[in-house]
Amino acid sequence: MPDFLQALGDGIYAIDTGFQRDRFDAAYLITEAGRAAFIDTGTNHSVPRLLASLDALGIAREAVDWVIPTHVHLDHAGGVGLLMQSLPTARLLVHPRGLRHLVSPAALWAGALAVYGEEEMQRSYGRLVGVPEERAEASHDGQVITLSGRPLRLIDTPGHARHHHCIWDERSGGWFTGDTFGIAYPEFTRAPDGAPWLFPTSTPVQFEPEALRASVARLLEKSPRAMYLTHYSRVGRSADEVRALAAYLLQLVDAMVAAAQAVKDLAGPERHSALKARLLALYQQEACAHQPALTPEAVAELLASDVELNAQGLAVWLDKT
């Protein structure tokens, strides 16, 4: 089995997409009775790993029934169109607010281009490929699809983005959460008990803390035993552990909102710098308390891009409110 492919049990595999660094960005492959579904895809540059994972597991490309991005941010859905060119019978199932962006990705590309610039877009994502309209459909809240008889339920989960849904798998007792249940990089996992440290992601431009709290509450209604995060992989080993992680995640949501409100009267670069400093201090305090082997400098290096993007997203939220 390739080193970027990890078996998680219940026919679920995490694929390290190779985006940014090792074990930063995961796509998931669910297998059932010889059929398969991808949840999230990474970027165009991730597609060779996704196809190699099928080959390693002996799954024909014609046996992939579904490609389901949790939302249309490019680290989750940038490779959808290119991947589907190699999966002749697969259908795309995407949140209704994201469907048009994956069928005709010009606006999605333009928005990301304005943030990252042409050079970074090509380096990190590659040119986006649209999905033929007849192979794509919008999900709806409460929808149930099947993978060789295995039910997968989708629910609308705004908070991180309004075009976000999560996928419930009864077999594993787990949710595929995209970014709704935050981020838990492996570098922050505590030894020897393997406890993760997770934090919310408020990347621009649709962070809504009240909606996020409501979405997390909906996820907990199933008493999940596991959460399958895009960043990165499975967290939780019991319903009690997942509930504790959720309580901590929402505690950090409150702390991030408070950090933003503390600088709301500042403007422009001054506000951005002050908010970044507050977020970094919060993450350093919390991460180092969880994992004493970490240094504040290491936390700052690992979370540099997250601090930047979370500050941008919180600023957009401040301006809206």
C-alpha positions as CSV (number, residue, x, y, z in Angstrom):
1,M,0.0,0.0,0.0
2,P,1.4,3.5,-0.8
3,D,2.6,5.5,2.1
4,F,0.1,8.2,1.4
5,L,-2.8,5.7,1.8
6,Q,-4.0,4.8,5.3
7,A,-6.7,2.3,6.2
8,L,-9.0,3.6,8.9
9,G,-11.4,0.6,9.2
10,D,-14.9,0.1,8.0
11,G,-13.8,0.3,4.4
12,I,-12.6,3.9,4.8
13,Y,-9.2,5.1,3.6
14,A,-7.5,8.5,4.1
15,I,-5.4,9.7,1.2
16,D,-2.7,12.3,1.9
17,T,-3.2,14.6,-1.1
18,G,0.3,16.1,-0.8
19,F,-1.1,19.6,-0.6
20,Q,1.3,22.0,1.2
21,R,3.0,19.4,3.4
22,D,2.7,15.8,4.5
23,R,-0.5,15.0,6.4
24,F,-2.0,18.4,5.9
25,D,-4.9,17.7,3.5
26,A,-6.9,14.4,3.3
27,A,-9.2,13.0,0.7
28,Y,-11.3,10.0,1.7
29,L,-12.2,6.9,-0.1
30,I,-15.1,4.8,1.1
31,T,-15.3,1.3,-0.3
32,E,-18.2,-1.1,-0.1
33,A,-18.6,-4.4,-1.9
34,G,-16.3,-3.4,-4.7
35,R,-17.8,0.0,-5.2
36,A,-16.3,3.3,-4.0
37,A,-16.9,7.0,-3.3
38,F,-14.5,9.9,-2.9
39,I,-15.2,12.5,-0.3
40,D,-13.0,15.6,-1.0
41,T,-10.3,15.4,-3.6
42,G,-7.6,17.9,-2.8
43,T,-6.3,19.9,-5.8
44,N,-5.5,18.9,-9.4
45,H,-2.0,18.0,-8.3
46,S,-3.6,15.4,-5.9
47,V,-5.4,13.4,-8.6
48,P,-2.5,11.0,-9.4
49,R,-2.5,9.9,-5.7
50,L,-6.3,9.4,-5.8
51,L,-6.1,7.2,-8.9
52,A,-3.1,5.3,-7.5
53,S,-5.1,4.6,-4.4
54,L,-7.8,2.9,-6.5
55,D,-5.2,0.9,-8.2
56,A,-3.5,-0.2,-4.9
57,L,-6.9,-1.4,-3.6
58,G,-7.8,-3.1,-6.8
59,I,-10.8,-0.9,-7.5
60,A,-11.7,-0.2,-11.1
61,R,-12.2,3.4,-12.0
62,E,-15.6,2.4,-13.4
63,A,-16.5,1.2,-9.8
64,V,-16.4,4.8,-8.4
65,D,-20.0,5.9,-8.0
66,W,-19.7,9.2,-6.2
67,V,-17.4,12.2,-5.9
68,I,-18.6,14.3,-3.0
69,P,-16.7,17.5,-2.0
70,T,-17.7,18.8,1.4
71,H,-17.5,22.3,0.0
72,V,-15.9,24.1,-2.9
73,H,-12.8,25.6,-1.4
74,L,-9.9,24.5,-3.6
75,D,-8.1,22.4,-1.1
76,H,-11.2,20.3,-0.9
77,A,-12.6,20.5,-4.4
78,G,-10.0,21.9,-6.7
79,G,-9.3,18.4,-8.3
80,V,-12.9,17.4,-8.8
81,G,-13.2,18.1,-12.5
82,L,-9.9,16.5,-13.4
83,L,-10.5,13.5,-11.3
84,M,-13.9,12.8,-12.8
85,Q,-12.4,12.7,-16.3
86,S,-10.9,9.4,-15.2
87,L,-14.0,8.1,-13.5
88,P,-16.5,7.4,-16.3
89,T,-19.5,6.4,-14.2
90,A,-19.1,8.7,-11.2
91,R,-21.5,11.4,-10.3
92,L,-20.7,14.7,-8.6
93,L,-22.8,15.5,-5.5
94,V,-22.1,19.0,-4.2
95,H,-23.9,21.5,-2.0
96,P,-26.4,23.5,-4.0
97,R,-24.6,26.8,-3.4
98,G,-21.4,25.2,-4.8
99,L,-22.8,23.4,-7.8
100,R,-22.4,26.1,-10.4
101,H,-18.8,26.8,-9.3
102,L,-17.8,23.2,-10.1
103,V,-19.7,23.0,-13.4
104,S,-18.3,26.3,-14.6
105,P,-15.3,27.2,-12.3
106,A,-14.4,30.6,-13.8
107,A,-15.8,32.6,-10.9
108,L,-14.2,30.2,-8.4
109,W,-10.8,30.6,-10.2
110,A,-11.1,34.4,-10.3
111,G,-11.9,34.7,-6.6
112,A,-8.9,32.5,-5.6
113,L,-6.7,34.3,-8.1
114,A,-7.5,37.7,-6.5
115,V,-6.3,36.2,-3.1
116,Y,-3.2,34.2,-4.2
117,G,-2.0,35.5,-7.6
118,E,-1.3,33.6,-10.8
119,E,2.0,32.0,-9.8
120,E,0.7,30.6,-6.5
121,M,-2.5,29.4,-8.1
122,Q,-0.6,27.4,-10.7
123,R,1.9,26.1,-8.1
124,S,-0.7,25.0,-5.5
125,Y,-3.9,24.3,-7.5
126,G,-3.5,24.1,-11.3
127,R,-6.1,25.2,-13.8
128,L,-9.6,24.2,-12.7
129,V,-11.6,21.8,-14.9
130,G,-15.4,22.0,-15.1
131,V,-17.7,19.0,-14.6
132,P,-20.2,18.3,-17.3
133,E,-23.6,19.5,-16.1
134,E,-25.3,16.1,-16.8
135,R,-22.8,14.4,-14.4
136,A,-23.4,16.8,-11.5
137,E,-26.2,17.2,-9.0
138,A,-27.0,19.3,-5.9
139,S,-27.4,17.8,-2.5
140,H,-30.3,18.6,-0.2
141,D,-30.5,18.7,3.6
142,G,-31.2,15.2,4.9
143,Q,-30.5,13.5,1.6
144,V,-29.6,9.8,1.7
145,I,-27.6,8.1,-1.1
146,T,-26.3,4.6,-1.1
147,L,-22.9,3.0,-2.0
148,S,-23.6,-0.6,-2.8
149,G,-26.4,-0.5,-0.3
150,R,-24.4,1.4,2.4
151,P,-26.4,4.6,3.3
152,L,-24.6,8.0,3.4
153,R,-26.7,10.9,4.7
154,L,-25.9,14.6,3.9
155,I,-26.8,17.6,6.0
156,D,-26.3,21.3,5.4
157,T,-23.6,22.6,7.8
158,P,-22.9,26.3,7.3
159,G,-20.6,28.2,9.6
160,H,-17.3,27.7,7.9
161,A,-18.9,28.3,4.5
162,R,-22.5,28.5,3.3
163,H,-21.7,25.9,0.6
164,H,-20.8,23.2,3.1
165,H,-22.4,19.9,3.8
166,C,-21.2,17.0,6.0
167,I,-21.7,13.3,5.3
168,W,-22.8,10.7,7.9
169,D,-21.7,7.1,7.6
170,E,-23.8,4.9,9.9
171,R,-21.3,1.9,9.4
172,S,-18.4,3.7,11.1
173,G,-20.5,6.0,13.3
174,G,-18.6,8.9,11.9
175,W,-19.1,12.2,10.1
176,F,-17.0,13.4,7.2
177,T,-16.8,17.0,8.4
178,G,-14.7,19.0,5.9
179,D,-13.9,22.1,7.9
180,T,-17.0,22.2,10.0
181,F,-15.3,20.4,12.9
182,G,-12.1,22.3,12.7
183,I,-8.5,21.3,12.1
184,A,-6.3,18.8,13.9
185,Y,-2.8,18.6,12.5
186,P,-0.9,15.5,13.5
187,E,2.0,17.5,14.7
188,F,-0.1,18.6,17.7
189,T,-1.2,15.1,18.7
190,R,-0.1,14.5,22.2
191,A,2.0,11.5,23.2
192,P,1.5,8.9,24.6
193,D,-2.3,9.0,24.7
194,G,-2.8,10.2,21.1
195,A,-5.1,13.0,22.0
196,P,-5.5,15.5,19.2
197,W,-5.5,19.3,19.5
198,L,-8.0,21.0,17.2
199,F,-9.0,24.5,16.4
200,P,-11.7,26.2,14.3
201,T,-11.0,27.6,10.8
202,S,-12.5,31.0,10.0
203,T,-11.1,31.4,6.5
204,P,-12.7,34.0,4.3
205,V,-15.4,34.8,3.4
206,Q,-18.4,33.2,5.0
207,F,-17.4,32.5,8.6
208,E,-20.5,32.7,10.8
209,P,-20.0,31.7,14.4
210,E,-23.6,31.2,15.4
211,A,-24.2,29.0,12.3
212,L,-21.1,27.0,13.1
213,R,-22.3,26.3,16.6
214,A,-25.6,25.1,15.3
215,S,-23.9,22.9,12.7
216,V,-21.7,21.3,15.4
217,A,-24.8,20.7,17.5
218,R,-26.5,18.9,14.6
219,L,-23.4,16.7,14.1
220,L,-23.5,15.7,17.8
221,E,-27.2,14.6,17.5
222,K,-25.9,11.3,16.0
223,S,-23.6,10.6,19.0
224,P,-20.7,10.1,16.5
225,R,-17.8,8.0,17.6
226,A,-15.4,9.6,15.0
227,M,-15.0,12.7,12.9
228,Y,-13.1,12.5,9.6
229,L,-11.5,15.8,9.1
230,T,-9.9,17.0,5.9
231,H,-7.1,18.6,8.0
232,Y,-6.2,16.0,9.1
233,S,-7.8,12.5,9.2
234,R,-9.8,10.8,11.9
235,V,-10.2,12.2,15.4
236,G,-12.2,10.6,18.2
237,R,-12.4,7.1,19.5
238,S,-15.7,7.2,21.3
239,A,-18.8,9.3,21.5
240,D,-17.7,10.8,24.8
241,E,-14.3,11.9,23.3
242,V,-16.0,13.5,20.2
243,R,-18.4,15.4,22.5
244,A,-15.4,16.7,24.5
245,L,-13.6,17.7,21.4
246,A,-16.8,19.6,20.2
247,A,-17.0,21.5,23.5
248,Y,-13.4,22.5,23.3
249,L,-13.8,23.5,19.6
250,L,-16.7,25.8,20.5
251,Q,-14.8,27.3,23.4
252,L,-12.1,28.3,20.9
253,V,-14.7,29.7,18.5
254,D,-15.8,32.0,21.4
255,A,-12.2,33.0,22.1
256,M,-11.5,33.8,18.4
257,V,-14.7,35.9,18.2
258,A,-13.6,37.7,21.4
259,A,-10.2,38.4,19.8
260,A,-11.8,39.9,16.8
261,Q,-14.2,42.0,18.8
262,A,-11.3,43.4,20.8
263,V,-9.8,45.0,17.7
264,K,-13.0,46.0,15.9
265,D,-12.3,49.7,16.3
266,L,-9.0,49.5,14.5
267,A,-8.8,49.7,10.7
268,G,-6.9,48.3,7.8
269,P,-3.4,46.8,8.3
270,E,-3.3,47.8,12.0
271,R,-6.4,45.7,12.7
272,H,-5.1,42.8,10.7
273,S,-1.8,42.8,12.5
274,A,-3.4,43.1,15.9
275,L,-5.8,40.3,15.2
276,K,-3.1,38.0,13.9
277,A,-1.1,38.7,17.1
278,R,-4.1,37.8,19.3
279,L,-4.9,34.6,17.3
280,L,-1.3,33.4,17.4
281,A,-1.0,34.1,21.1
282,L,-4.2,32.1,21.7
283,Y,-3.1,29.2,19.6
284,Q,0.4,29.1,21.2
285,Q,-1.1,29.1,24.7
286,E,-3.6,26.3,23.9
287,A,-1.4,24.1,21.8
288,C,1.6,24.2,24.1
289,A,-0.7,23.5,27.1
290,H,-2.0,20.4,25.2
291,Q,1.4,19.2,23.9
292,P,4.2,20.4,26.2
293,A,6.8,19.2,23.7
294,L,5.8,22.0,21.4
295,T,7.5,25.4,21.5
296,P,5.7,28.7,20.7
297,E,8.1,29.1,17.8
298,A,7.1,25.7,16.4
299,V,3.4,26.6,16.7
300,A,3.9,29.9,14.9
301,E,5.7,28.1,12.1
302,L,3.1,25.4,11.7
303,L,0.1,27.7,11.9
304,A,1.4,30.7,9.9
305,S,-1.0,30.3,7.0
306,D,-3.9,29.5,9.3
307,V,-3.3,32.6,11.4
308,E,-3.3,34.7,8.3
309,L,-6.4,33.2,6.8
310,N,-8.4,33.0,10.0
311,A,-7.6,36.7,10.7
312,Q,-8.8,37.6,7.2
313,G,-12.0,35.6,7.7
314,L,-12.7,37.2,11.1
315,A,-12.2,40.6,9.6
316,V,-14.8,39.9,6.9
317,W,-17.2,38.7,9.7
318,L,-16.5,41.9,11.7
319,D,-17.2,44.1,8.8
320,K,-20.5,42.3,8.1
321,T,-21.7,42.6,11.7
